[in-house]
Amino acid sequence: MKRGKAILCLATIGLAVASLAGCLHTSRPQVLFTASLIEHVVPFTASFDATLSYAPSGEIVSYQWTFGDGGAEEGPVADHTYGEDGQYIVRLTVIDSNGLSSTRTMTVQALNPPPVAGFSYTPKSNMEGEDFVSCSETITFDAAEHCTDDGEIVSYEWYFGYRDANNEPATAQGATVTHEFLYAGTYSVSLTVTDNDGGQTNYIEQVVVKGGPPCYADVTGDVPWTCGSVDE
Amino acid sequence: MKGLATALLLIGWVHVAAIGGPLEMSIGGGPSAISLDAINHSIDYFNALIVHLNETFAVHPDVDGSVDIVPPIGGGLYLQGAERYWATDWFAVGAHVGYSRASTATIGFYEGAEVSEIGVDLAFQAVGGVLEAEATFLDVGLRLGAFGGIGYYHILFDRKTVFEIPEEYPDIIAGVPPNGEGRYTGGTIGFEAGLSLAYPIAEWFSIGSRVTYRSARVSELTDGLSNILDLDGDDIAEPISLSGFTVQLTVSIHIDLSLDGRKE
């Protein structure tokens, strides 16, 4: 009976020791980092700081950064410049003195720079410092010399600031277009350019139209001889 | 009504207890320390972020407020009901059902252009059914024994976390714990072992104490949608370690199962 008691007691103690051994394990390091920018138009430089990361058991011995565009760096803080637009995953892996590692990621949006838009128009006159064009005169609008992009501009959309007699917007497409204004007034001429990455820029310029008779030849005679302002 | 039921229970208890015997029924309860190590590491992670935010906004001209850190979870109450059959004077087999609970919480606000809340509310419950064997190795009026067993533990874990970073924070933080709430469950097989001390008041009644070490670990808990419990948002499930010590005070009655009403 004593032998049985001893065996049972030993088994119990063994079970307790095994149980204790099961809880003796170390924990992975915890990754916590900040970024100065996660969305910006390229090119831009973002600063990353992982000094808030810590290892519950031991200390962090390695910080390994990858920036999603092929770039990589080591250390608790890192700067990285994104030159191409796209969505990038920043990945930080820390390794502690026990050889355990943890990883955390962050998404960075590097935005396509929008095209620069602008235009000029001719012919135009100037009176007392104000540019204007004349009614019924063919005006050439030129955007080719004024629009730039890091890629290629694939479309030029014009809107001349009014609707015609059919209630259709007065529009045109192309880098260089011509247009005749039939009524005097001030028109908000809008140019929207789109680049090959889908970036868009809208540029608006006021065009003053002045006119002397006849500015509009209407056989019905409903239109007054002198041009009036256009309700935009 | 409740008083009447209690009185009847006591009368019944005294009646069966008075005849004494090898069948022991006991109830007990006391403080329990549960490891919950991965949960506590996530709480440490919460606290690292809270301390950082407190330090940042302590010197920020446009933001007021500070948030208390989250106390570790693990200490709680343990309750147990057990039944043992003493096959000999020194050896018994039996089973018990145990229940343990622990919780922790914090809440606070940062007031800037908008009010941002930091809130953590975690509650853990476990129910275990354990088959056990116990041996008495010293009987000098006090009975000192050792026991061990194997059991199944079912776990409920309630989580509510809110981490709203004020817009005045100058950078963007990677690894802000995910907001949300849910109930996560899981189960596992585990082991228990410990020492028991019993002081017989009468042939049929004793009081005692039990110190138990439990070892059990659930690799992951999931909610009703099979989402893993991931408090710190690192896409890795937090395992639940039930390992830890429990100290109980117990009361036991001994029931005679023999036909002549005497303990064998």
Interface residues (C-beta under 8 A of the other chain):
Chain A: M1 G4 K5 L8 C9 A11 T12 I13 L15 A16 A18 S19 L20 G22 C23 H25 S27 R28 Q30 V31 L32 F33 T34 A35 S36 L37 I38 D49 L52 Y54 P56 V90 L92 S102 T103 R104 T105 M106
Chain B: S35 D37 A38 H41 D44 Y45 A48 L49 H52 T88 W90 F91 A133 A135 T136 F137 A146 F147 G148 P170 D171 I172 I173 A174 G175 F191 E192 A193 G194 Y213 R214 S215 R217 D232 D234 S241 S243
